[in-house]
Amino acid sequence: MVASQAGAYIFTVESSPREAAMTLWTIRADYDPEAKVWWTSDSEVPGLVAEADTLEQLAEKLEYLVPEMVDANGQFIAPERRQGPHEFRLVAHHELQRPAAA
């Protein structure tokens, strides 16, 4: 599920079929204009590092990487946050400055 909320996107990643409260993870992304990629600049998920050409492609990668990194780095996460299903909020900011036509 994708929903825009005040400049952030919320993505739901179903990792368990049982009824449970969602564990929400906040991930910040920045754009690197030289490399022309979006990358994870900060994350509540330990060890999460990703980049992609577009913000949507980054979100698609995160759908798989969030549960994988939670499983792989569970020892660094409070037990109540390790359980799925997981949901992440991708917060991205991009500025563009260029000359206007004369």
Biopython code that builds the backbone (N, CA, C, O; Angstrom):
import numpy as np
from Bio.PDB.StructureBuilder import StructureBuilder

atoms = [
    (1, "MET", "N", (0.850, -1.164, 0.000)),
    (1, "MET", "CA", (0.000, 0.000, 0.000)),
    (1, "MET", "C", (0.900, 1.234, 0.000)),
    (1, "MET", "O", (1.876, 1.298, 0.748)),
    (2, "VAL", "N", (0.573, 2.194, -0.827)),
    (2, "VAL", "CA", (1.360, 3.415, -0.917)),
    (2, "VAL", "C", (0.427, 4.594, -0.701)),
    (2, "VAL", "O", (-0.630, 4.675, -1.327)),
    (3, "ALA", "N", (0.805, 5.497, 0.168)),
    (3, "ALA", "CA", (0.009, 6.700, 0.413)),
    (3, "ALA", "C", (0.940, 7.870, 0.634)),
    (3, "ALA", "O", (1.939, 7.746, 1.343)),
    (4, "SER", "N", (0.630, 8.990, 0.045)),
    (4, "SER", "CA", (1.432, 10.190, 0.250)),
    (4, "SER", "C", (0.895, 10.926, 1.470)),
    (4, "SER", "O", (-0.315, 11.086, 1.632)),
    (5, "GLN", "N", (1.804, 11.369, 2.319)),
    (5, "GLN", "CA", (1.397, 12.044, 3.548)),
    (5, "GLN", "C", (2.415, 13.127, 3.857)),
    (5, "GLN", "O", (3.513, 12.830, 4.327)),
    (6, "ALA", "N", (2.065, 14.376, 3.599)),
    (6, "ALA", "CA", (2.908, 15.528, 3.918)),
    (6, "ALA", "C", (4.336, 15.361, 3.414)),
    (6, "ALA", "O", (5.283, 15.540, 4.180)),
    (7, "GLY", "N", (4.506, 15.022, 2.148)),
    (7, "GLY", "CA", (5.833, 14.916, 1.562)),
    (7, "GLY", "C", (6.535, 13.598, 1.825)),
    (7, "GLY", "O", (7.673, 13.418, 1.392)),
    (8, "ALA", "N", (5.897, 12.676, 2.518)),
    (8, "ALA", "CA", (6.485, 11.372, 2.789)),
    (8, "ALA", "C", (5.625, 10.303, 2.138)),
    (8, "ALA", "O", (4.438, 10.520, 1.894)),
    (9, "TYR", "N", (6.197, 9.188, 1.866)),
    (9, "TYR", "CA", (5.450, 8.059, 1.336)),
    (9, "TYR", "C", (5.429, 6.971, 2.390)),
    (9, "TYR", "O", (6.428, 6.733, 3.069)),
    (10, "ILE", "N", (4.282, 6.306, 2.526)),
    (10, "ILE", "CA", (4.153, 5.201, 3.463)),
    (10, "ILE", "C", (3.998, 3.932, 2.636)),
    (10, "ILE", "O", (3.105, 3.852, 1.792)),
    (11, "PHE", "N", (4.845, 2.951, 2.864)),
    (11, "PHE", "CA", (4.800, 1.686, 2.152)),
    (11, "PHE", "C", (4.567, 0.566, 3.149)),
    (11, "PHE", "O", (5.217, 0.517, 4.193)),
    (12, "THR", "N", (3.659, -0.320, 2.841)),
    (12, "THR", "CA", (3.376, -1.449, 3.710)),
    (12, "THR", "C", (4.026, -2.690, 3.122)),
    (12, "THR", "O", (3.847, -2.992, 1.942)),
    (13, "VAL", "N", (4.778, -3.407, 3.944)),
    (13, "VAL", "CA", (5.420, -4.638, 3.530)),
    (13, "VAL", "C", (4.842, -5.746, 4.386)),
    (13, "VAL", "O", (5.093, -5.802, 5.590)),
    (14, "GLU", "N", (4.073, -6.624, 3.775)),
    (14, "GLU", "CA", (3.468, -7.725, 4.515)),
    (14, "GLU", "C", (4.513, -8.822, 4.681)),
    (14, "GLU", "O", (4.975, -9.395, 3.694)),
    (15, "SER", "N", (4.881, -9.112, 5.907)),
    (15, "SER", "CA", (5.858, -10.181, 6.128)),
    (15, "SER", "C", (5.259, -11.321, 6.929)),
    (15, "SER", "O", (5.941, -12.309, 7.201)),
    (16, "SER", "N", (4.004, -11.201, 7.308)),
    (16, "SER", "CA", (3.354, -12.240, 8.092)),
    (16, "SER", "C", (1.855, -12.205, 7.815)),
    (16, "SER", "O", (1.262, -11.127, 7.782)),
    (17, "PRO", "N", (1.230, -13.372, 7.614)),
    (17, "PRO", "CA", (-0.191, -13.377, 7.325)),
    (17, "PRO", "C", (-1.066, -13.142, 8.552)),
    (17, "PRO", "O", (-2.261, -12.891, 8.402)),
    (18, "ARG", "N", (-0.513, -13.214, 9.758)),
    (18, "ARG", "CA", (-1.330, -13.070, 10.966)),
    (18, "ARG", "C", (-1.700, -11.613, 11.220)),
    (18, "ARG", "O", (-1.025, -10.695, 10.752)),
    (19, "GLU", "N", (-2.769, -11.420, 11.960)),
    (19, "GLU", "CA", (-3.198, -10.073, 12.325)),
    (19, "GLU", "C", (-2.257, -9.549, 13.413)),
    (19, "GLU", "O", (-2.089, -10.188, 14.452)),
    (20, "ALA", "N", (-1.657, -8.409, 13.177)),
    (20, "ALA", "CA", (-0.750, -7.820, 14.160)),
    (20, "ALA", "C", (-0.616, -6.334, 13.881)),
    (20, "ALA", "O", (-0.911, -5.856, 12.785)),
    (21, "ALA", "N", (-0.169, -5.626, 14.888)),
    (21, "ALA", "CA", (0.097, -4.201, 14.702)),
    (21, "ALA", "C", (1.328, -4.063, 13.809)),
    (21, "ALA", "O", (2.277, -4.838, 13.920)),
    (22, "MET", "N", (1.300, -3.073, 12.928)),
    (22, "MET", "CA", (2.428, -2.826, 12.040)),
    (22, "MET", "C", (3.591, -2.219, 12.813)),
    (22, "MET", "O", (3.393, -1.398, 13.709)),
    (23, "THR", "N", (4.785, -2.625, 12.465)),
    (23, "THR", "CA", (5.984, -1.986, 12.983)),
    (23, "THR", "C", (6.421, -0.975, 11.928)),
    (23, "THR", "O", (6.770, -1.348, 10.808)),
    (24, "LEU", "N", (6.397, 0.294, 12.290)),
    (24, "LEU", "CA", (6.719, 1.363, 11.345)),
    (24, "LEU", "C", (8.188, 1.768, 11.475)),
    (24, "LEU", "O", (8.669, 2.052, 12.572)),
    (25, "TRP", "N", (8.885, 1.792, 10.352)),
    (25, "TRP", "CA", (10.290, 2.197, 10.281)),
    (25, "TRP", "C", (10.380, 3.455, 9.431)),
    (25, "TRP", "O", (9.760, 3.526, 8.370)),
    (26, "THR", "N", (11.133, 4.439, 9.873)),
    (26, "THR", "CA", (11.334, 5.657, 9.100)),
    (26, "THR", "C", (12.685, 5.586, 8.402)),
    (26, "THR", "O", (13.712, 5.295, 9.015)),
    (27, "ILE", "N", (12.651, 5.862, 7.104)),
    (27, "ILE", "CA", (13.857, 5.827, 6.274)),
    (27, "ILE", "C", (13.922, 7.156, 5.520)),
    (27, "ILE", "O", (12.934, 7.583, 4.922)),
    (28, "ARG", "N", (15.065, 7.796, 5.549)),
    (28, "ARG", "CA", (15.249, 9.055, 4.835)),
    (28, "ARG", "C", (16.099, 8.800, 3.584)),
    (28, "ARG", "O", (17.076, 8.051, 3.608)),
    (29, "ALA", "N", (15.697, 9.440, 2.513)),
    (29, "ALA", "CA", (16.424, 9.299, 1.254)),
    (29, "ALA", "C", (16.829, 10.677, 0.746)),
    (29, "ALA", "O", (16.097, 11.653, 0.908)),
    (30, "ASP", "N", (17.992, 10.739, 0.139)),
    (30, "ASP", "CA", (18.477, 11.963, -0.479)),
    (30, "ASP", "C", (18.861, 11.655, -1.920)),
    (30, "ASP", "O", (19.142, 10.512, -2.282)),
    (31, "TYR", "N", (18.865, 12.699, -2.721)),
    (31, "TYR", "CA", (19.242, 12.554, -4.125)),
    (31, "TYR", "C", (20.659, 13.047, -4.317)),
    (31, "TYR", "O", (21.012, 14.131, -3.851)),
    (32, "ASP", "N", (21.473, 12.261, -4.998)),
    (32, "ASP", "CA", (22.838, 12.649, -5.337)),
    (32, "ASP", "C", (22.840, 13.067, -6.808)),
    (32, "ASP", "O", (22.780, 12.216, -7.695)),
    (33, "PRO", "N", (22.908, 14.380, -7.069)),
    (33, "PRO", "CA", (22.817, 14.840, -8.456)),
    (33, "PRO", "C", (24.013, 14.436, -9.320)),
    (33, "PRO", "O", (23.871, 14.301, -10.536)),
    (34, "GLU", "N", (25.173, 14.244, -8.722)),
    (34, "GLU", "CA", (26.340, 13.828, -9.499)),
    (34, "GLU", "C", (26.212, 12.376, -9.936)),
    (34, "GLU", "O", (26.477, 12.041, -11.090)),
    (35, "ALA", "N", (25.804, 11.515, -9.004)),
    (35, "ALA", "CA", (25.641, 10.092, -9.321)),
    (35, "ALA", "C", (24.275, 9.804, -9.947)),
    (35, "ALA", "O", (24.064, 8.741, -10.531)),
    (36, "LYS", "N", (23.350, 10.763, -9.820)),
    (36, "LYS", "CA", (21.985, 10.643, -10.334)),
    (36, "LYS", "C", (21.256, 9.439, -9.739)),
    (36, "LYS", "O", (20.624, 8.658, -10.451)),
    (37, "VAL", "N", (21.361, 9.312, -8.407)),
    (37, "VAL", "CA", (20.667, 8.233, -7.698)),
    (37, "VAL", "C", (20.060, 8.748, -6.398)),
    (37, "VAL", "O", (20.539, 9.715, -5.807)),
    (38, "TRP", "N", (19.000, 8.079, -5.972)),
    (38, "TRP", "CA", (18.424, 8.270, -4.642)),
    (38, "TRP", "C", (19.090, 7.255, -3.738)),
    (38, "TRP", "O", (19.298, 6.111, -4.143)),
    (39, "TRP", "N", (19.432, 7.649, -2.516)),
    (39, "TRP", "CA", (20.101, 6.736, -1.593)),
    (39, "TRP", "C", (19.552, 6.922, -0.182)),
    (39, "TRP", "O", (19.046, 7.988, 0.166)),
    (40, "THR", "N", (19.660, 5.872, 0.621)),
    (40, "THR", "CA", (19.186, 5.933, 2.004)),
    (40, "THR", "C", (20.220, 6.661, 2.839)),
    (40, "THR", "O", (21.308, 6.140, 3.086)),
    (41, "SER", "N", (19.883, 7.861, 3.270)),
    (41, "SER", "CA", (20.819, 8.675, 4.039)),
    (41, "SER", "C", (20.693, 8.440, 5.535)),
    (41, "SER", "O", (21.621, 8.739, 6.286)),
    (42, "ASP", "N", (19.561, 7.911, 5.979)),
    (42, "ASP", "CA", (19.342, 7.631, 7.404)),
    (42, "ASP", "C", (18.214, 6.620, 7.508)),
    (42, "ASP", "O", (17.263, 6.652, 6.726)),
    (43, "SER", "N", (18.326, 5.719, 8.481)),
    (43, "SER", "CA", (17.310, 4.683, 8.615)),
    (43, "SER", "C", (17.234, 4.179, 10.044)),
    (43, "SER", "O", (18.250, 4.062, 10.729)),
    (44, "GLU", "N", (16.021, 3.882, 10.488)),
    (44, "GLU", "CA", (15.841, 3.232, 11.787)),
    (44, "GLU", "C", (16.176, 1.742, 11.706)),
    (44, "GLU", "O", (16.320, 1.090, 12.740)),
    (45, "VAL", "N", (16.301, 1.202, 10.514)),
    (45, "VAL", "CA", (16.616, -0.214, 10.323)),
    (45, "VAL", "C", (18.138, -0.368, 10.301)),
    (45, "VAL", "O", (18.790, 0.136, 9.387)),
    (46, "PRO", "N", (18.713, -1.052, 11.287)),
    (46, "PRO", "CA", (20.171, -1.210, 11.328)),
    (46, "PRO", "C", (20.715, -1.892, 10.067)),
    (46, "PRO", "O", (20.179, -2.904, 9.615)),
    (47, "GLY", "N", (21.778, -1.325, 9.516)),
    (47, "GLY", "CA", (22.451, -1.920, 8.375)),
    (47, "GLY", "C", (21.814, -1.672, 7.030)),
    (47, "GLY", "O", (22.309, -2.171, 6.019)),
    (48, "LEU", "N", (20.743, -0.925, 6.982)),
    (48, "LEU", "CA", (20.044, -0.707, 5.717)),
    (48, "LEU", "C", (20.760, 0.334, 4.869)),
    (48, "LEU", "O", (20.888, 1.491, 5.270)),
    (49, "VAL", "N", (21.223, -0.079, 3.706)),
    (49, "VAL", "CA", (21.880, 0.797, 2.741)),
    (49, "VAL", "C", (21.357, 0.411, 1.365)),
    (49, "VAL", "O", (21.406, -0.757, 0.980)),
    (50, "ALA", "N", (20.856, 1.397, 0.625)),
    (50, "ALA", "CA", (20.342, 1.108, -0.718)),
    (50, "ALA", "C", (20.390, 2.362, -1.564)),
    (50, "ALA", "O", (20.441, 3.480, -1.049)),
    (51, "GLU", "N", (20.373, 2.158, -2.873)),
    (51, "GLU", "CA", (20.293, 3.269, -3.810)),
    (51, "GLU", "C", (19.569, 2.791, -5.058)),
    (51, "GLU", "O", (19.527, 1.597, -5.352)),
    (52, "ALA", "N", (18.998, 3.749, -5.790)),
    (52, "ALA", "CA", (18.287, 3.434, -7.030)),
    (52, "ALA", "C", (18.172, 4.693, -7.873)),
    (52, "ALA", "O", (18.348, 5.807, -7.381)),
    (53, "ASP", "N", (17.877, 4.497, -9.146)),
    (53, "ASP", "CA", (17.769, 5.623, -10.077)),
    (53, "ASP", "C", (16.583, 6.528, -9.767)),
    (53, "ASP", "O", (16.671, 7.742, -9.947)),
    (54, "THR", "N", (15.479, 5.955, -9.306)),
    (54, "THR", "CA", (14.297, 6.745, -8.992)),
    (54, "THR", "C", (13.843, 6.450, -7.567)),
    (54, "THR", "O", (14.229, 5.442, -6.974)),
    (55, "LEU", "N", (13.033, 7.329, -7.037)),
    (55, "LEU", "CA", (12.491, 7.134, -5.696)),
    (55, "LEU", "C", (11.587, 5.907, -5.652)),
    (55, "LEU", "O", (11.601, 5.165, -4.670)),
    (56, "GLU", "N", (10.808, 5.690, -6.694)),
    (56, "GLU", "CA", (9.939, 4.515, -6.759)),
    (56, "GLU", "C", (10.763, 3.225, -6.784)),
    (56, "GLU", "O", (10.403, 2.249, -6.126)),
    (57, "GLN", "N", (11.859, 3.216, -7.533)),
    (57, "GLN", "CA", (12.722, 2.027, -7.570)),
    (57, "GLN", "C", (13.362, 1.780, -6.209)),
    (57, "GLN", "O", (13.527, 0.633, -5.795)),
    (58, "LEU", "N", (13.720, 2.853, -5.520)),
    (58, "LEU", "CA", (14.273, 2.713, -4.174)),
    (58, "LEU", "C", (13.226, 2.098, -3.255)),
    (58, "LEU", "O", (13.536, 1.192, -2.481)),
    (59, "ALA", "N", (12.002, 2.577, -3.330)),
    (59, "ALA", "CA", (10.924, 2.039, -2.500)),
    (59, "ALA", "C", (10.703, 0.555, -2.779)),
    (59, "ALA", "O", (10.476, -0.224, -1.854)),
    (60, "GLU", "N", (10.770, 0.163, -4.047)),
    (60, "GLU", "CA", (10.606, -1.244, -4.396)),
    (60, "GLU", "C", (11.707, -2.092, -3.768)),
    (60, "GLU", "O", (11.433, -3.182, -3.266)),
    (61, "LYS", "N", (12.951, -1.606, -3.788)),
    (61, "LYS", "CA", (14.052, -2.328, -3.146)),
    (61, "LYS", "C", (13.821, -2.449, -1.644)),
    (61, "LYS", "O", (14.065, -3.499, -1.050)),
    (62, "LEU", "N", (13.348, -1.360, -1.039)),
    (62, "LEU", "CA", (13.147, -1.346, 0.407)),
    (62, "LEU", "C", (12.063, -2.316, 0.855)),
    (62, "LEU", "O", (12.105, -2.813, 1.980)),
    (63, "GLU", "N", (11.095, -2.590, -0.011)),
    (63, "GLU", "CA", (10.045, -3.555, 0.332)),
    (63, "GLU", "C", (10.649, -4.899, 0.712)),
    (63, "GLU", "O", (10.129, -5.591, 1.587)),
    (64, "TYR", "N", (11.741, -5.270, 0.061)),
    (64, "TYR", "CA", (12.411, -6.541, 0.344)),
    (64, "TYR", "C", (13.522, -6.390, 1.377)),
    (64, "TYR", "O", (13.728, -7.270, 2.213)),
    (65, "LEU", "N", (14.234, -5.269, 1.312)),
    (65, "LEU", "CA", (15.379, -5.083, 2.196)),
    (65, "LEU", "C", (14.986, -4.846, 3.654)),
    (65, "LEU", "O", (15.697, -5.295, 4.553)),
    (66, "VAL", "N", (13.873, -4.153, 3.915)),
    (66, "VAL", "CA", (13.487, -3.872, 5.297)),
    (66, "VAL", "C", (13.319, -5.164, 6.092)),
    (66, "VAL", "O", (13.981, -5.314, 7.119)),
    (67, "PRO", "N", (12.466, -6.109, 5.673)),
    (67, "PRO", "CA", (12.341, -7.334, 6.469)),
    (67, "PRO", "C", (13.630, -8.154, 6.526)),
    (67, "PRO", "O", (13.919, -8.783, 7.544)),
    (68, "GLU", "N", (14.412, -8.150, 5.430)),
    (68, "GLU", "CA", (15.684, -8.877, 5.429)),
    (68, "GLU", "C", (16.655, -8.302, 6.458)),
    (68, "GLU", "O", (17.295, -9.052, 7.195)),
    (69, "MET", "N", (16.765, -6.978, 6.509)),
    (69, "MET", "CA", (17.699, -6.342, 7.440)),
    (69, "MET", "C", (17.212, -6.466, 8.885)),
    (69, "MET", "O", (18.025, -6.592, 9.800)),
    (70, "VAL", "N", (15.903, -6.431, 9.094)),
    (70, "VAL", "CA", (15.373, -6.638, 10.444)),
    (70, "VAL", "C", (15.740, -8.045, 10.919)),
    (70, "VAL", "O", (16.160, -8.224, 12.062)),
    (71, "ASP", "N", (15.582, -9.042, 10.044)),
    (71, "ASP", "CA", (15.951, -10.418, 10.403)),
    (71, "ASP", "C", (17.457, -10.552, 10.626)),
    (71, "ASP", "O", (17.893, -11.171, 11.596)),
    (72, "ALA", "N", (18.249, -9.967, 9.721)),
    (72, "ALA", "CA", (19.703, -10.098, 9.796)),
    (72, "ALA", "C", (20.310, -9.372, 10.995)),
    (72, "ALA", "O", (21.322, -9.812, 11.542)),
    (73, "ASN", "N", (19.695, -8.260, 11.405)),
    (73, "ASN", "CA", (20.260, -7.436, 12.475)),
    (73, "ASN", "C", (19.350, -7.361, 13.693)),
    (73, "ASN", "O", (19.358, -6.372, 14.426)),
    (74, "GLY", "N", (18.576, -8.401, 13.901)),
    (74, "GLY", "CA", (17.622, -8.440, 15.004)),
    (74, "GLY", "C", (18.237, -8.205, 16.372)),
    (74, "GLY", "O", (17.569, -7.694, 17.271)),
    (75, "GLN", "N", (19.499, -8.572, 16.541)),
    (75, "GLN", "CA", (20.140, -8.400, 17.856)),
    (75, "GLN", "C", (20.280, -6.926, 18.234)),
    (75, "GLN", "O", (20.487, -6.606, 19.404)),
    (76, "PHE", "N", (20.170, -6.028, 17.252)),
    (76, "PHE", "CA", (20.283, -4.589, 17.509)),
    (76, "PHE", "C", (18.922, -3.898, 17.622)),
    (76, "PHE", "O", (18.846, -2.677, 17.764)),
    (77, "ILE", "N", (17.861, -4.686, 17.559)),
    (77, "ILE", "CA", (16.498, -4.150, 17.538)),
    (77, "ILE", "C", (15.729, -4.669, 18.740)),
    (77, "ILE", "O", (15.842, -5.840, 19.105)),
    (78, "ALA", "N", (14.944, -3.788, 19.354)),
    (78, "ALA", "CA", (14.110, -4.199, 20.487)),
    (78, "ALA", "C", (13.191, -5.340, 20.051)),
    (78, "ALA", "O", (12.651, -5.301, 18.946)),
    (79, "PRO", "N", (13.004, -6.355, 20.901)),
    (79, "PRO", "CA", (12.207, -7.531, 20.522)),
    (79, "PRO", "C", (10.816, -7.196, 19.988)),
    (79, "PRO", "O", (10.355, -7.830, 19.039)),
    (80, "GLU", "N", (10.142, -6.215, 20.580)),
    (80, "GLU", "CA", (8.789, -5.892, 20.132)),
    (80, "GLU", "C", (8.759, -5.268, 18.727)),
    (80, "GLU", "O", (7.705, -5.242, 18.092)),
    (81, "ARG", "N", (9.900, -4.766, 18.238)),
    (81, "ARG", "CA", (9.949, -4.170, 16.897)),
    (81, "ARG", "C", (10.389, -5.166, 15.827)),
    (81, "ARG", "O", (10.284, -4.882, 14.634)),
    (82, "ARG", "N", (10.879, -6.325, 16.247)),
    (82, "ARG", "CA", (11.354, -7.324, 15.281)),
    (82, "ARG", "C", (10.209, -8.033, 14.568)),
    (82, "ARG", "O", (10.360, -8.482, 13.432)),
    (83, "GLN", "N", (9.081, -8.130, 15.230)),
    (83, "GLN", "CA", (7.953, -8.868, 14.678)),
    (83, "GLN", "C", (7.291, -8.108, 13.546)),
    (83, "GLN", "O", (7.157, -6.886, 13.614)),
    (84, "GLY", "N", (6.875, -8.817, 12.504)),
    (84, "GLY", "CA", (6.146, -8.199, 11.407)),
    (84, "GLY", "C", (4.667, -8.207, 11.702)),
    (84, "GLY", "O", (4.259, -8.676, 12.764)),
    (85, "PRO", "N", (3.873, -7.716, 10.824)),
    (85, "PRO", "CA", (4.296, -7.160, 9.540)),
    (85, "PRO", "C", (4.967, -5.799, 9.703)),
    (85, "PRO", "O", (4.756, -5.091, 10.688)),
    (86, "HIS", "N", (5.777, -5.458, 8.708)),
    (86, "HIS", "CA", (6.538, -4.222, 8.749)),
    (86, "HIS", "C", (5.979, -3.210, 7.758)),
    (86, "HIS", "O", (5.404, -3.565, 6.729)),
    (87, "GLU", "N", (6.163, -1.961, 8.093)),
    (87, "GLU", "CA", (5.745, -0.852, 7.246)),
    (87, "GLU", "C", (6.867, 0.179, 7.314)),
    (87, "GLU", "O", (7.477, 0.362, 8.368)),
    (88, "PHE", "N", (7.145, 0.855, 6.197)),
    (88, "PHE", "CA", (8.157, 1.905, 6.269)),
    (88, "PHE", "C", (7.641, 3.198, 5.675)),
    (88, "PHE", "O", (6.829, 3.220, 4.749)),
    (89, "ARG", "N", (8.146, 4.266, 6.247)),
    (89, "ARG", "CA", (7.852, 5.620, 5.757)),
    (89, "ARG", "C", (9.133, 6.125, 5.108)),
    (89, "ARG", "O", (10.168, 6.244, 5.763)),
    (90, "LEU", "N", (9.053, 6.413, 3.842)),
    (90, "LEU", "CA", (10.206, 6.912, 3.101)),
    (90, "LEU", "C", (10.064, 8.423, 2.980)),
    (90, "LEU", "O", (9.159, 8.922, 2.313)),
    (91, "VAL", "N", (10.967, 9.140, 3.631)),
    (91, "VAL", "CA", (10.940, 10.600, 3.637)),
    (91, "VAL", "C", (12.066, 11.079, 2.724)),
    (91, "VAL", "O", (13.239, 10.783, 2.953)),
    (92, "ALA", "N", (11.688, 11.822, 1.687)),
    (92, "ALA", "CA", (12.676, 12.267, 0.707)),
    (92, "ALA", "C", (12.520, 13.752, 0.441)),
    (92, "ALA", "O", (11.414, 14.292, 0.428)),
    (93, "HIS", "N", (13.645, 14.389, 0.231)),
    (93, "HIS", "CA", (13.655, 15.810, -0.082)),
    (93, "HIS", "C", (14.623, 16.016, -1.239)),
    (93, "HIS", "O", (15.755, 15.534, -1.224)),
    (94, "HIS", "N", (14.150, 16.739, -2.228)),
    (94, "HIS", "CA", (14.994, 16.997, -3.386)),
    (94, "HIS", "C", (14.812, 18.453, -3.792)),
    (94, "HIS", "O", (13.688, 18.919, -3.975)),
    (95, "GLU", "N", (15.903, 19.155, -3.928)),
    (95, "GLU", "CA", (15.859, 20.550, -4.381)),
    (95, "GLU", "C", (16.538, 20.652, -5.730)),
    (95, "GLU", "O", (17.499, 19.942, -6.028)),
    (96, "LEU", "N", (16.010, 21.553, -6.532)),
    (96, "LEU", "CA", (16.582, 21.769, -7.856)),
    (96, "LEU", "C", (16.703, 23.278, -8.068)),
    (96, "LEU", "O", (15.759, 24.034, -7.839)),
    (97, "GLN", "N", (17.881, 23.688, -8.509)),
    (97, "GLN", "CA", (18.099, 25.101, -8.800)),
    (97, "GLN", "C", (18.689, 25.196, -10.190)),
    (97, "GLN", "O", (19.683, 24.546, -10.515)),
    (98, "ARG", "N", (18.049, 26.028, -11.009)),
    (98, "ARG", "CA", (18.580, 26.241, -12.364)),
    (98, "ARG", "C", (18.169, 27.617, -12.841)),
    (98, "ARG", "O", (17.210, 28.188, -12.323)),
    (99, "PRO", "N", (18.864, 28.152, -13.803)),
    (99, "PRO", "CA", (18.508, 29.492, -14.291)),
    (99, "PRO", "C", (17.167, 29.467, -15.014)),
    (99, "PRO", "O", (16.837, 28.508, -15.713)),
    (100, "ALA", "N", (16.413, 30.528, -14.834)),
    (100, "ALA", "CA", (15.146, 30.689, -15.540)),
    (100, "ALA", "C", (15.413, 31.283, -16.920)),
    (100, "ALA", "O", (16.426, 31.949, -17.137)),
    (101, "ALA", "N", (14.507, 31.037, -17.831)),
    (101, "ALA", "CA", (14.637, 31.594, -19.177)),
    (101, "ALA", "C", (14.589, 33.112, -19.121)),
    (101, "ALA", "O", (13.828, 33.692, -18.347)),
    (102, "ALA", "N", (15.401, 33.745, -19.941)),
    (102, "ALA", "CA", (15.450, 35.219, -19.944)),
    (102, "ALA", "C", (14.270, 35.825, -20.646)),
    (102, "ALA", "O", (14.166, 37.049, -20.734)),
]
sb = StructureBuilder()
sb.init_structure("model")
sb.init_model(0)
sb.init_chain("A")
sb.init_seg("    ")
for serial, (resi, resn, name, xyz) in enumerate(atoms, 1):
    if name == "N":
        sb.init_residue(resn, " ", resi, " ")
    sb.init_atom(name, np.array(xyz, "f"), 0.0, 1.0, " ", f" {name:<3s}", serial, name[0])
structure = sb.get_structure()
